[in-house]
Amino acid sequence: MSFQSDVYGYLTANAGLTALVGTRLYPNEAPNDPVVPFIVYYEFATPREQLMSNAVGVSKPRIQYSTYADTYADALAVTDALRAAVLTLPYPLVLEDERGNQDVTTGLHRRDLDVRIVHV
C-alpha cells in the first residue's frame, strides 16, 4: 500500500468525516457536477530533508485539502472534521496554513487546509 492510499484509507474510515462527505475525496480534481460537500486534495511539494551526514532521510509531502460546500458554514464544518481526521494519522504532521474563499464561477465556498506529513 502506498503512502497516499494509506492516508486516503484513514480519512475515508473516519466516521466524523465520512458522515459529511462520504468517500467524496478526489485526487487532483473533482468530477463534473459532483455532489457537495466534497474534498479535492493534491500533493504540491515533496521536499527531502538533508541530514547532517549528507544522506537524504525524510520525505515531507505537503498536501492541500480543499473543501467545497454550498455555504461557508458547511465548508468550515467539513474542514473541522477533516482536520480532526488528519490529526489521527499515524504520522507526525504539521498543519501549515488554512484559508477560505468563494469560487466566483461555481458559487461554491472553499476552505483550504495545507498539511505537511512526515514519513520515512
Protein Blocks (a to p, Z undefined) as FASTA:
>chain_A
ZZklmmmmmmmmpmklmmmnomaccehiacehiacdddddddfbdcddddfkopafbdcd
ddddddddfbfklmmmmmmmmmmmmmmpcbdcddfbdcddddfknopacdddddddddZZ
